Structure formats: structure tokens, C-alpha cells
């Protein structure tokens, strides 16, 4: 059980890091949408390709625009924060319990 506990702790930590990195990608993508960036810039292309599918999915389900402001990045960030606290921490805590540390 000790090895499985370590695997779960590692999995939870990696998931937490990935969600944190994606949250920053969403934040930068939302900030870049406020200006008129060069669409051929590789960084802009990456940010749009990494965030647009998620934003489009949220927009199609919730319709969160008010006065021309799109609130889908806020919903995505809230979902990421929820997943970090609910899922990643739960996996880490399950690993700690399997190791015998309460």
C-alpha cells in the first residue's frame, strides 16, 4: 500500500500542477483577447488553440455574455479551481491515508 500511496500522491501533485498551468494559460488567453494581437504570432496561436475549444464549449452551454463581455474564462477558471481543490487534493489525501499517515 505504501507504493500505491506514493503513486496517488504523485498523480495528485502532477494533476494540481497541470491544472495550475492551464489556469494561467486561460488567464493570459483572456487578457490577450482584450487587445488586437497579431493572429500569426505563434504565442497568440498557441493561446487561442489551447483555450478556444474550452471557451466555445462553455459558451455553447451557458451563454454568459453581458454587454459584449464574455464570462466564459471566469467559468473555466472557477472550474479549474474547483478541480484543484476537490479532485487533486482528494487524490493526494487518499495517497497519504494509504501510506498510513493520517
C-alpha positions in Angstrom: 0.0 0.0 0.0 3.0 2.3 0.5 3.8 2.3 -3.2 0.2 2.9 -4.2 0.1 5.8 -1.8 3.1 7.4 -3.3 1.7 6.9 -6.8 -1.5 8.6 -5.8 0.4 11.5 -4.1 2.4 11.9 -7.3 -0.6 11.7 -9.5 -2.5 14.3 -7.4 0.5 16.7 -7.4 1.0 16.4 -11.2 -2.7 17.0 -11.7 -2.5 20.1 -9.5 0.4 21.4 -11.4 -1.2 20.8 -14.8 -4.4 22.5 -13.7 -2.4 25.4 -12.3 -0.5 25.8 -15.6 -3.7 25.6 -17.6 -5.3 28.2 -15.4 -2.5 30.7 -16.2 -2.9 29.9 -19.9 -6.6 30.7 -19.6 -5.8 34.0 -17.8 -3.2 35.0 -20.4 -5.6 34.0 -23.2 -8.4 36.1 -21.7 -6.1 39.1 -21.3 -4.8 38.8 -24.8 -8.3 38.8 -26.2 -8.8 42.4 -24.8 -6.2 43.7 -27.3 -5.9 43.2 -31.1 -2.9 40.8 -31.2 -1.2 39.7 -34.4 -3.1 36.4 -35.3 0.0 35.0 -36.9 2.1 35.3 -33.8 2.9 31.7 -32.6 2.2 32.6 -28.9 -1.2 34.0 -29.8 -2.0 31.0 -32.0 -1.0 28.6 -29.2 -3.1 30.5 -26.6 -6.1 30.5 -28.9 -5.8 26.9 -29.8 -5.4 25.9 -26.1 -8.3 28.0 -24.8 -10.8 28.4 -27.7 -12.3 24.9 -27.6 -12.9 25.1 -23.9 -14.3 28.6 -24.1 -16.5 27.6 -27.1 -17.9 24.6 -25.1 -18.7 26.8 -22.1 -20.3 29.5 -24.4 -22.5 26.9 -26.1 -23.8 25.6 -22.8 -24.2 28.7 -20.7 -24.4 31.8 -22.9 -22.6 34.1 -20.4 -22.2 37.4 -22.3 -23.3 40.7 -21.0 -22.7 44.0 -22.7 -20.1 42.4 -25.1 -18.1 40.9 -22.2 -17.6 37.2 -22.3 -17.6 35.5 -18.9 -16.6 32.0 -20.1 -13.0 32.5 -18.9 -14.3 33.2 -15.4 -16.3 29.9 -15.5 -13.3 28.0 -16.8 -11.1 29.4 -14.0 -13.8 28.6 -11.4 -14.0 25.0 -12.7 -10.2 24.7 -12.6 -10.0 26.0 -9.0 -12.8 23.5 -8.1 -10.9 20.6 -9.7 -7.7 21.6 -7.9 -9.4 21.6 -4.5 -11.9 18.8 -5.0 -10.0 16.3 -7.2 -6.3 16.9 -6.9 -6.3 17.3 -3.1 -8.6 14.3 -2.7 -6.2 12.2 -4.6 -3.2 13.4 -2.5 -5.1 12.8 0.7 -6.1 9.3 -0.4 -2.5 8.6 -1.0 -1.5 9.9 2.4 -4.1 7.7 4.0 -2.9 4.7 2.1 0.7 5.3 3.3 -0.6 5.3 6.9 -0.1 9.0 7.6 -3.3 10.5 9.0 
